[in-house]
């Protein structure tokens, strides 16, 4: 959701007409959500976006986990029309305050489903660790123990980007799997080392070459810094990398602030000794091939824990919904395809690869029939 979907008037009108003619009443819920998520304007679109919606309140929580309490936010609709959704963001320093996550949670809550957004600390630090599925599992188990949140003892797990695959991992764990009604991996992975190899080389698991987004390889460096530089250089290097990542996020909202932060990252490079200075220089110049070549030998070790990969973890019993952008340059769409194949012997899988999404973001011009397919995907998920 880098920017709101920019639907052409003709395509949007076609979607609305198709919806009114072909959709069953339960599917109108998916249409209503899609229109809210896309922010489509116009009297007819806004009327459908408000279809069967309710106001909601927002409250702040601290949820206990085995790794310590985590901050969380609860979006509570005035009239409940579905199960609690535990919605975990991707890797981002803004955590549960990230505007796109806040909007998505609100769009779901106004449709009548309570939404709980936990904030695993590792995500704030741009780190992908085995603690993440632990925290998702523990937050979900805590919610299952709150009758006001889960009257029937069941909930949905939604995860965005790397949290998508990790939500699938959490949903398959013995303590939780009978309490999960459905799982959504939105732009998520199946096998972590496979994704990291793509980010380092630009070669997907199916052999297709695609230019990887520089964001991904920089996140790998952040976690692997202690394997590449002397101990006294690790934290200064990570601070420089985090400054660069923060600047990258600011480009979405404030270009002037973003440039100031990029300049700060370049300044930190000048203050570092070798080899940290060279590594941060590769980050600042977005030299993915050179940085990827240094990181590739570390990928399998870094991603070795099975709990970081749903394909190497016990499968969920609940239906799994996999939504992926065809042109995703962070986590390739082939990841959801391969994960679907791995899960299909064990549970019901719904796979939708779409050109309307980039990396977990609905930000492409609309094709009417493809939009209708996406409406039906969301209708099935929200109706579980």
Secondary structure as UniProt FT lines:
FT   HELIX           9..22
FT   HELIX           25..38
FT   HELIX           43..49
FT   TURN            50..52
FT   STRAND          56..63
FT   TURN            66..67
FT   STRAND          70..77
FT   STRAND          85..88
FT   TURN            93..94
FT   HELIX           95..97
FT   HELIX           99..109
FT   TURN            110..112
FT   STRAND          115..118
FT   HELIX           121..124
FT   TURN            125..126
FT   HELIX           131..144
FT   TURN            147..149
FT   TURN            151..152
FT   STRAND          155..160
FT   HELIX           162..171
FT   TURN            174..176
FT   HELIX           177..179
FT   STRAND          180..186
FT   HELIX           192..201
FT   TURN            205..206
FT   HELIX           214..224
FT   HELIX           225..227
FT   HELIX           231..250
FT   TURN            251..253
FT   HELIX           255..271
FT   TURN            274..275
FT   HELIX           276..284
FT   TURN            285..286
FT   HELIX           288..296
FT   TURN            297..298
FT   HELIX           299..302
FT   HELIX           306..308
FT   HELIX           310..312
FT   STRAND          319..325
FT   TURN            326..327
FT   HELIX           334..343
FT   TURN            344..346
FT   STRAND          349..354
FT   TURN            355..356
FT   HELIX           368..382
//
